[in-house]
Amino acid sequence: MRARPRVLAPATTLWLWARRRSADYVRSAPVTYGYLAILCLTTWILAGLGDRVADRLLLAQSTNLHHLGHDPAWVLFSSAFWAPGEHALIISAVLFTIVLAPVERRIGSLRTIGVFAIGHIGATLITAAGLWVALRFDAVERNVVNARDVGPSYGFFAVAAAMTYLVARELRAPYAAALTGYLAASAVLSGGLGDSGHLTAAALGLASFPLARHATGPTTSPLMAGLPRRWAAMRSRGAAPVPPPTRAGHAE
């Protein structure tokens, strides 16, 4: 009966360690996870509405040409706090954890907000300007004036691009090439203005070097700090005792 707790001891200790480290990680990036909490709340609100009402609500927060022409300040702010669906929210939660949270820990909350805002607002206005020009030459359909465009993707890709200056020096060029190459390919293959906006946001993030160059936060994630030492301790506490060697001639 005593063997079962010994067997479960490493798993229990690992669970307690992971829970404490996860809480530390969330507290170390308050803006990232506060923002994610707002996205969870607005997504929950949308889930409780009918499809037609939800579509009308999202359309009212969209940064399309109609709203930018009538109430630009409000839609530039409010559009960032609505995810376009539950799947988008799940993807945002994963990407925020592996990109936004580490960046916030390295450069601080205010600088992270600055880079995000530059990407979100700048890419939205540049994309809208391109769309306005395209309309003047009848290069796009007229209904794009009232298109639905919400979500954190522009700001996210700006922060993801600014992360170039925070990775190891030898990885900066490959990382930037992979990110911009992926976004450029998506823009070309889809032909959508949203994907073009993502590429624009990444360019603005790369231009945000003055905000990203002063990394003052820790370089090691609190999720990983002390892991080898703690794992060794768990194994030593949970391992069964080793029987002493038997003497020759007295083996059982």
C-alpha positions in Angstrom: 0.0 0.0 0.0 3.0 2.3 0.5 4.4 1.7 -3.0 1.5 3.7 -4.7 2.3 7.1 -3.2 6.0 6.6 -4.0 5.2 5.9 -7.6 2.9 9.0 -7.9 5.3 11.3 -6.1 7.2 12.5 -9.1 4.0 13.2 -11.1 2.5 15.0 -8.2 5.6 17.1 -7.6 5.8 17.9 -11.4 2.2 19.0 -11.4 2.6 21.3 -8.5 5.8 22.7 -10.0 4.1 23.3 -13.4 1.1 24.9 -11.8 3.3 27.3 -9.8 5.5 28.1 -12.8 2.5 28.7 -15.0 1.1 31.2 -12.5 4.5 32.9 -12.4 4.6 33.1 -16.1 1.2 34.6 -16.4 2.0 37.2 -13.7 5.2 38.1 -15.6 3.2 39.2 -18.7 0.2 41.0 -17.3 -0.7 42.9 -20.5 -0.5 39.8 -22.6 -2.8 37.7 -20.4 -5.0 40.6 -19.5 -5.6 41.3 -23.2 -6.2 37.5 -23.7 -8.8 37.6 -20.9 -10.7 40.4 -22.6 -10.7 38.4 -25.9 -12.1 35.4 -24.0 -14.8 37.6 -22.5 -15.9 39.2 -25.9 -15.8 35.7 -27.6 -18.0 34.4 -24.8 -20.4 37.3 -25.4 -20.5 36.5 -29.1 -21.1 32.8 -28.4 -24.3 33.7 -26.5 -25.7 35.7 -29.3 -27.4 34.5 -32.5 -25.3 34.4 -35.7 -27.0 37.4 -37.2 -26.7 39.5 -34.1 -23.0 38.5 -33.6 -22.2 39.4 -37.2 -23.8 42.8 -36.8 -21.9 43.4 -33.6 -18.6 42.4 -35.2 -19.4 44.6 -38.2 -20.0 47.5 -36.0 -16.5 47.2 -34.6 -14.8 46.6 -37.9 -12.1 48.9 -39.3 -13.6 49.1 -42.8 -13.6 52.2 -44.9 -17.1 53.2 -43.8 -16.3 53.2 -40.1 -12.8 54.7 -40.6 -14.5 57.6 -42.4 -17.1 58.2 -39.7 -15.5 57.1 -36.3 -11.9 56.2 -36.9 -10.7 56.5 -33.3 -13.4 54.2 -31.8 -13.0 51.4 -34.4 -9.2 51.5 -34.3 -9.5 50.9 -30.6 -12.4 48.5 -30.3 -11.6 46.3 -33.3 -8.6 44.9 -31.5 -10.7 43.4 -28.7 -12.8 41.0 -30.7 -11.7 37.7 -32.0 -13.4 36.6 -35.2 -14.3 33.2 -33.8 -13.6 30.6 -31.1 -10.9 28.9 -33.2 -9.1 32.2 -33.7 -9.2 32.7 -29.9 -7.5 29.3 -29.3 -4.8 30.1 -31.9 -4.4 33.6 -30.3 -3.9 32.0 -26.9 -1.1 29.7 -28.2 0.6 32.5 -30.2 0.4 35.0 -27.4 2.1 32.6 -25.0 5.0 31.8 -27.3 5.4 35.4 -28.8 3.7 38.2 -26.9 4.4 37.0 -23.4 8.2 36.5 -24.0 8.5 39.9 -25.7 6.6 41.6 -22.9 9.0 40.0 -20.3 12.0 41.2 -22.3 11.1 44.8 -23.2 8.4 45.6 -20.7 4.6 46.1 -20.9 4.6 49.7 -22.2 7.0 49.0 -25.1 5.0 45.9 -26.0 1.8 47.9 -26.1 3.6 50.5 -28.2 4.8 47.9 -30.8 1.4 46.3 -30.9 -0.4 49.6 -31.4 2.0 50.6 -34.2 1.2 47.4 -36.0 -2.5 47.4 -35.4 -3.1 51.1 -36.2 -0.4 51.6 -38.8 -1.2 48.4 -40.8 -5.0 49.2 -40.6 -4.5 52.7 -42.0 -2.0 51.7 -44.7 -4.2 48.9 -45.8 -7.3 51.2 -45.8 -5.4 53.7 -47.9 -4.4 51.0 -50.4 -8.0 49.9 -50.5 -9.2 53.5 -51.1 -6.9 53.8 -54.1 -8.0 50.4 -55.4 -11.6 51.6 -55.3 -10.8 54.7 -57.2 -9.4 52.5 -60.1 -12.2 50.0 -59.8 -9.7 47.3 -58.9 -11.8 45.8 -56.1 -15.5 45.3 -55.5 -17.5 48.2 -53.9 -18.8 46.0 -51.1 -15.4 46.0 -49.4 -16.3 49.4 -48.0 -18.4 47.6 -45.4 -16.2 44.5 -45.0 -15.7 42.9 -41.6 -12.2 43.3 -40.2 -11.6 42.7 -36.5 -9.0 40.9 -34.4 -5.5 41.2 -32.9 -3.6 39.8 -35.9 -2.0 43.1 -37.1 -0.7 43.9 -33.7 0.5 40.4 -33.1 2.5 40.2 -36.3 4.1 43.5 -35.5 5.3 42.1 -32.1 6.3 38.9 -33.8 8.5 40.9 -36.2 10.0 43.0 -33.4 10.9 39.7 -31.7 13.6 39.5 -34.3 15.8 41.8 -32.2 15.4 39.6 -29.1 16.4 36.2 -30.4 20.0 35.1 -30.5 22.0 37.1 -33.0 22.8 34.1 -35.3 19.0 33.3 -35.5 17.8 36.8 -36.3 18.2 36.6 -40.1 16.6 33.2 -40.5 13.8 34.1 -38.1 13.0 37.4 -40.0 13.3 35.6 -43.4 10.9 32.8 -42.3 8.3 35.2 -40.9 8.3 37.7 -43.7 8.5 34.9 -46.3 5.5 33.2 -44.9 3.5 36.4 -44.8 4.5 37.4 -48.3 3.6 33.9 -49.6 0.2 34.1 -47.9 -0.4 37.6 -49.3 0.4 36.5 -52.8 -1.5 33.2 -52.7 -4.6 34.5 -51.1 -4.7 37.9 -52.8 -6.6 39.2 -49.7 -6.1 42.6 -48.2 -6.0 41.0 -44.7 -2.9 39.0 -45.6 -1.3 42.1 -47.1 -2.0 43.9 -43.9 -0.2 41.2 -42.0 2.9 41.7 -44.1 2.6 45.5 -43.6 2.3 45.0 -39.8 5.4 42.8 -39.8 7.3 45.6 -41.7 6.2 48.1 -39.1 7.3 45.7 -36.3 10.8 45.5 -37.9 10.8 49.3 -38.0 10.1 49.4 -34.3 13.7 48.7 -33.4 14.0 51.7 -31.0 11.3 50.1 -28.8 12.6 46.6 -29.0 16.4 47.2 -28.6 16.3 47.8 -24.9 15.7 44.3 -23.5 15.8 44.5 -19.8 13.7 41.4 -18.8 15.0 37.9 -18.0 16.3 35.7 -20.8 15.1 32.5 -19.2 11.4 31.6 -19.0 10.1 31.0 -15.5 8.5 27.9 -16.9 11.9 26.4 -17.5 14.0 28.0 -14.7 15.3 25.3 -12.3 13.8 22.4 -14.3 16.8 20.1 -14.3 17.4 20.6 -10.6 13.8 20.0 -9.7 13.5 17.0 -11.9 16.5 15.4 -10.3 14.9 16.1 -6.9 11.6 14.6 -7.9 13.3 11.4 -9.1 15.3 11.1 -5.9 12.2 11.5 -3.8 10.0 9.2 -5.9 12.5 6.4 -6.6 12.1 3.2 -4.8 14.9 2.3 -2.4 17.7 0.3 -4.0 18.3 -3.0 -2.1 21.8 -3.6 -0.8 23.9 -6.0 -2.9 23.9 -9.6 -1.7 27.2 -11.3 -0.7 28.5 -14.2 -2.8 27.1 -17.5 -1.6 24.1 -15.9 0.1 22.0 -15.0 -2.9 18.3 -15.8 -2.4 
